[in-house]
Amino acid sequence: MNVVLNKGVSDMGLVATPVYYKDDSCHWRWQVNARNGEIIDASSEGFSSKTNAVKNYELNHVSESDS
C-alpha cells in the first residue's frame, strides 16, 4: 500500500485523516485510521483516479455544519 495524501477533516470534534492509496489492482481507495492504527472507515470500491476517490470520501463525510 502506498500512502499518497493526507487531508485532515473534523468529525464530531475529533480529527480524522483519510489516507489515499493505490491498491494491488491500481485503483485508488481511501481509509481512515484511529490513533491506535485500527481502520475505522474505508472505501467499499476502487476508483480510476485519485480525484474520484477524494470526491467519494468528501461525499460520504459531509457534516450538517458543512452543508
C-alpha positions as CSV (number, residue, x, y, z in Angstrom):
1,M,0.0,0.0,0.0
2,N,1.4,3.4,-1.0
3,V,0.3,6.4,1.2
4,V,-0.2,9.3,-1.1
5,L,-2.1,12.1,0.6
6,N,-3.4,13.0,4.0
7,K,-6.1,15.6,4.4
8,G,-7.5,16.5,7.9
9,V,-11.2,16.8,8.5
10,S,-13.3,17.4,11.6
11,D,-15.8,14.8,12.6
12,M,-17.7,15.1,15.9
13,G,-14.9,17.3,17.3
14,L,-12.2,14.7,16.5
15,V,-9.8,15.0,13.7
16,A,-10.0,12.1,11.3
17,T,-7.4,11.8,8.5
18,P,-8.2,9.9,5.3
19,V,-5.3,8.2,3.6
20,Y,-5.5,7.8,-0.2
21,Y,-3.6,5.0,-1.8
22,K,-3.5,2.7,-4.9
23,D,-4.5,-1.0,-4.3
24,D,-2.9,-4.0,-5.9
25,S,-5.3,-3.5,-9.0
26,C,-4.0,0.1,-9.4
27,H,-7.4,1.5,-8.2
28,W,-7.5,4.5,-5.8
29,R,-9.0,3.9,-2.4
30,W,-9.3,5.8,0.9
31,Q,-9.3,4.7,4.5
32,V,-9.4,6.4,7.9
33,N,-7.3,5.0,10.8
34,A,-7.9,5.5,14.5
35,R,-5.0,6.7,16.7
36,N,-4.2,3.0,17.5
37,G,-3.9,2.2,13.8
38,E,-7.2,0.3,13.5
39,I,-9.1,1.1,10.3
40,I,-12.4,2.7,11.3
41,D,-13.7,3.6,7.8
42,A,-12.7,2.7,4.2
43,S,-14.0,3.0,0.7
44,S,-16.0,0.0,-0.5
45,E,-14.8,0.2,-4.0
46,G,-11.7,1.3,-6.0
47,F,-11.7,4.4,-8.2
48,S,-9.9,5.1,-11.5
49,S,-8.5,8.4,-10.3
50,K,-7.4,9.9,-7.1
51,T,-9.8,12.8,-7.8
52,N,-12.7,10.4,-7.8
53,A,-11.6,8.8,-4.6
54,V,-11.3,12.2,-2.9
55,K,-14.8,13.1,-4.1
56,N,-16.2,9.9,-2.8
57,Y,-14.7,10.5,0.6
58,E,-16.0,14.0,0.7
59,L,-19.5,13.0,-0.4
60,N,-19.6,10.4,2.4
61,H,-18.3,12.7,5.1
62,V,-20.2,15.9,4.8
63,S,-21.5,17.0,8.2
64,E,-24.6,19.2,8.5
65,S,-22.4,22.1,9.6
66,D,-20.6,21.8,6.2
67,S,-23.8,21.9,4.1
